[in-house]
């Protein structure tokens, strides 16, 4: 089964709180019940992959001010049929940061989230089942902003400098601060 790798990752994942436990159960049920869960064409929702991308020194995380959603978020995107969510997270981080030298810190899941995406001119409202990985820059490349973001910003481990209060992001920030 092409979903086995993700189900194995989810089974091994230890949620940090009640919300994440609910996300884990909901995501597992969604993956088991939808053979096409990695495809954007599944209108009710789909698996997406994101990263908590650290700089080379591990002292800052890269966040983007998402142009369409007008929110500060981690880097990530659609799987578009690819079942290797870790590879998708790396690819999306590379595309959205312009940095090619990126590697996983761990092969296991760092965080999970299920969130509703509002309807737009191209698609109805749907859910993103977001699988997130801890990645790190391994090169000395500079970031290059693309059209998906209003801004890219390196954020240090100072909560006062975090440009969002969205629990989906602050939860990852808190986990990173405990590493």
C-alpha positions in Angstrom: 0.0 0.0 0.0 1.4 3.4 -1.1 0.2 4.9 2.2 2.1 2.5 4.4 5.2 4.7 4.9 3.1 7.6 6.2 1.0 5.4 8.4 4.2 4.0 9.9 5.5 7.5 10.6 2.1 8.5 12.2 2.0 5.3 14.3 5.5 6.1 15.7 4.7 9.8 16.3 4.2 10.9 20.0 1.9 13.9 20.1 2.9 16.7 22.6 -0.7 17.5 23.6 -4.4 16.7 23.3 -4.8 18.7 20.1 -2.0 16.8 18.4 -3.4 13.5 19.6 -6.7 14.4 18.0 -4.8 15.4 14.8 -3.0 12.1 14.8 -6.2 10.1 15.0 -7.9 12.2 12.4 -5.0 12.1 10.0 -4.6 8.3 10.4 -8.3 7.7 9.7 -8.1 10.1 6.7 -5.1 8.3 5.2 -6.5 4.8 5.8 -9.8 5.8 4.2 -8.5 7.7 1.1 -6.2 6.0 -1.3 -5.8 9.3 -3.2 -5.0 11.3 0.0 -1.7 12.6 -1.5 -3.5 14.2 -4.5 -4.7 17.8 -4.5 -7.7 16.6 -6.6 -9.3 15.1 -3.4 -11.5 18.0 -2.7 -12.3 17.3 0.9 -8.6 17.6 1.8 -5.2 16.2 1.2 -1.8 15.5 2.8 0.7 18.3 2.7 4.3 18.4 3.9 6.0 21.2 5.8 9.2 22.0 7.5 10.5 23.7 10.6 13.7 24.9 8.8 16.6 25.8 10.9 19.6 27.8 9.8 23.0 26.2 9.6 23.9 27.0 13.2 20.4 25.9 14.4 19.8 29.2 16.1 17.0 30.6 13.8 14.0 29.2 12.0 12.8 30.5 8.6 9.2 31.6 8.4 7.3 33.0 5.5 4.5 35.6 5.3 2.2 33.6 3.0 0.9 35.8 0.2 -2.5 34.2 -0.3 -3.3 33.3 3.3 -1.7 36.5 4.8 -0.3 34.5 7.7 3.2 33.8 9.0 3.8 30.1 8.5 6.4 27.4 8.1 7.6 26.4 4.6 5.6 23.6 3.0 3.2 22.6 0.3 1.2 20.0 -1.6 2.4 16.4 -2.2 0.9 16.4 -5.7 0.7 12.6 -5.6 4.2 12.0 -4.1 3.9 9.6 -1.1 7.3 10.4 0.4 6.3 13.2 2.7 9.8 13.9 4.0 11.1 14.3 0.4 8.2 16.7 -0.3 9.0 18.7 2.8 12.6 19.1 1.7 11.6 20.0 -1.9 9.1 22.6 -0.7 11.7 24.1 1.7 14.1 24.4 -1.2 11.6 25.9 -3.5 10.2 28.4 -1.0 13.6 29.5 0.4 15.8 29.3 -2.7 18.3 27.2 -0.6 19.3 23.9 -2.1 21.5 22.7 0.8 18.8 21.4 3.2 18.7 18.0 5.1 16.5 16.4 7.7 17.6 16.7 11.3 15.4 13.6 12.0 13.6 11.2 9.7 10.6 11.2 12.1 7.7 13.6 12.2 8.3 16.8 14.2 4.7 18.0 14.3 1.3 17.4 12.8 -1.7 19.7 12.2 -5.0 19.6 10.5 -6.4 22.9 9.4 -9.1 24.3 7.1 -8.2 26.1 4.0 -10.8 28.7 2.9 -12.5 28.5 -0.5 -10.9 30.5 -3.3 -11.5 31.0 -7.0 -9.8 27.7 -7.9 -11.1 25.3 -5.2 -13.7 24.8 -2.4 -12.8 25.0 1.3 -10.9 21.8 2.3 -8.5 20.5 4.9 -4.8 20.2 4.9 -3.4 17.2 6.8 0.0 18.7 7.5 3.0 16.4 8.3 5.9 18.5 9.5 9.6 17.7 9.7 12.6 19.3 11.4 15.1 20.3 8.6 18.3 22.3 8.6 20.3 24.3 6.1 23.7 22.7 5.4 25.1 25.3 3.1 26.0 29.0 3.2 23.4 30.1 0.6 21.2 33.2 1.0 17.5 32.9 1.0 15.7 33.9 -2.2 12.0 35.0 -1.9 9.6 33.6 -4.4 6.1 34.6 -5.5 4.3 32.6 -2.7 5.6 34.8 0.1 5.4 38.5 1.0 8.5 38.0 3.1 10.9 35.4 4.4 12.4 36.0 7.9 14.9 34.2 10.1 13.5 34.1 13.6 15.7 33.5 16.7 14.6 31.6 19.8 12.9 34.6 21.3 9.2 34.3 21.6 8.7 38.1 21.5 10.1 38.1 17.9 7.8 35.4 16.7 5.5 37.3 14.2 2.4 35.1 14.9 0.3 33.8 17.7 -1.2 30.9 15.6 -1.0 27.8 17.8 0.0 25.7 14.8 3.2 27.7 14.6 3.8 28.5 18.3 3.6 24.8 19.1 6.5 24.1 16.8 8.4 27.1 18.2 7.9 25.7 21.7 9.1 22.2 20.7 12.2 23.8 19.0 13.0 25.8 22.2 13.0 22.6 24.2 15.5 20.8 21.9 
